[in-house]
Amino acid sequence: MTHPDKVDTNFTIRDQIIKIEPSVQEWGIPGREGIVHRLDKQTSGLIVCALNEESFKDLQSLFKNRNVYKEYICVVEGKLRTQSGTIEVPLARSSKNRIKRQVSSEGKFSRSYFEVIIENNEYSKLKIELITGRNHQIRSQMEFIGNPIVNDILYGAKKVPTLNENQICLHSKKLKFKFLGHEYEFECDEPNFFNTFQNV
């Protein structure tokens, strides 16, 4: 998990930041010290954190103003109707399940670009550029177009017997941004369990 919540008290990224740099507790948002942006606990991959207040504010501003390139990899059920495109839908908290997000005319605008990397009749591996950063954005968008992320039961996918409930095929693959006059690019590979589905 990125930071603690009322239900899960396991060791989090936020706890690790405090361990590395205890001074974040003097200026950080209580419970989220040093956390610039978040990932769902089911989502693997890159996340940006800060160890001093000035960097925290500057990095948060980059994300808020959409000056960060955010690339995700996911494996979804089935084939998409097109090989690439843009998904633009308004997202709001689900009226039936408060944990979920759903497409709603009263929701906030969300936008993602997608490209099919490889596919077969069962699965498709996608590259997704996240433009807005709504909660559960990719997960809810994929459910909306009828191609839920593999093992994402909350968003309509079938349960995969070999995976646990916190293993879904969604991964924060690449981040690029300019910070303090320097260009930064970070990239990390997907977890091993992706291999079962992405070699389609």
N, C-alpha and C positions, 0 to 999 in steps of 0.2 A: 504493500500500500504506500501511497505518497505521504499521507499523514494519518494520524489516529482519527477514529470516529467513535461514536457512542457504543457501537456494537463490537468492533474488532480492535483489540488492544495489543495486537502483535507488533513487533519491531518494524518501524517504517523508515522511509527515506529521510523524513524530517528528524527522526531520532538519530540517524547516522550523521546528519549535518551537525547537530548539536554535539555529538561525540567528537567530530573533527574540529569544530570551531564553536566552543561554548558561548562566545560573545554574541552569537546571533539571537540569543534569548533577550538581549538588552534592547534590540530594536525590531525584531521580527514580529510578524502577526502571530499572536498566541495560538499555539497548536499547529501553525503552518510556517514556523520559522525557516527562512531561507528558501521557501518554495516559490519559484517564479511562475510556473504553470504546472498543471496536474495531468496525470494519466489515470484512467480507471485501473483498479487493481488487477483486472483481467487482461489489460493491455501491456505488452512488453515493449522494451526499447528505450530510446533516449529521452531524458528529461533534463531541464536546465534548472540549476539551483545557484544561489549566491551566498557568499560568506561574509560580505560586508554590505552596509545599508546603501551606499552610493551605487554599487554594482546592481543591487536588487532593484532599485528604482529605475535605473537605465535599462536593464533587461526587461522589466515589466512593461516599460514604455514601448520597447520594440515589439513585444507580443501584442499589446493593446492596439498599436497602430498598424498591425499586420505587416511588419517589416522583417518577418522571419519566414524562411521557406521551410515548410513542414511536409515531409514525405512519409507516407505510411505504406506498408505492404499488408495485404490481407488475402485470405483465401475464402471464397464464398461458395455457397451451394448453387449448382446449376450454371447455365450459360446466360450471359447478359444479352440484351437485344441489340446492342451496338458495341463496337470495339473500343470506343472512347467517347467522352462527353462530359457534360457538366450537370451536376445535381444541385438544384436550387429549390429548397422547400423551407417553410417556416416551421420551427420546432418549439414545442412546449412540453411541460410536464404532463404525463399521461393522466387522464381522469380516472382510469381504472387501476393503475399501479403507479404509485408515487415515485418509485425507483426509476421507472422508464421515462423516455421521451417519445413523443409522437408528433406526426405532422398535424398542424393545427393552424387555422387562419389567424388565431390569436397569438401564435408563437413568434419567436425571433428568427430573422432571416439567417439561413445557413447556405454555404456554398462549398462544394468540393469538385475537383476535376479528377476523372478516373481514366485509366488506360488498362486494357486487358493485356497481360504479359503472356499468358499461356492458358489453355482451357481444354477440357474434354466434356463429355456429356454429364459428368457428375460434379465437377468443381471448376472454378476459374480463379486464377491468381491475378490480383490487381495491384497496380501502383496508383496511389491516391495522393493528390496534393490538397492539403487542407487549407482553405482560404480563411474561413471563419473558424472559430474554435468553440462551438457550442458543446455543452455536456452531452456525451454519448452520440456525437454528431454522425460519425461514420456508421456506427452500429444501427442507429435509427434510420438513416438514409438507405442502408443496404436492405433492411427489412421492408422499407417502403417500396423499393423497386422490385421486390420479390426474390432477392438473392441474399439471404441472411448470412452473416459470417459463420464459418464452420464452428460448431459447438457453442454458439452464443444462444443458449436456450431462452434467455430473457427476451431476446428479439426474434423468436420464431424459428430458430435452427433446431435440427434434430440432435439428440444427445449422441455423442461419439463415445462408445463404451471404453475406449482406451485412454480417454482424457478425463481429467477432473473438471469440476464446474468453473474453476478459475483459469482454465486453459482454453482461450479462444484464439482463432487465427487472425489476430490483429496486432501489428507491430509498428512502433515508431522508428522508422528506418534511418531517416536523414534529417538533419537540421542545418540550415545555413543562415548566417546573419553577419552584419557589420557591427563591431563593438569596439569603442575607443580607437577608431581609425584603422582597425584591422579586420580583414575578412576571415571568418571562421566557418569551417564545415566539419561536421561530425557524422559518422555513419557506423551502424552496428548490425550484425547479422541476426536473422530470426532465430528463435529457439529451435532446438532439434526436432520437436514434435511437428513443426510445420512440414518437414520433409515427407511425411506420410501423404500429404495432400497437395503440396505445391509442385511435385514432380509429375504433373499431369500430362 
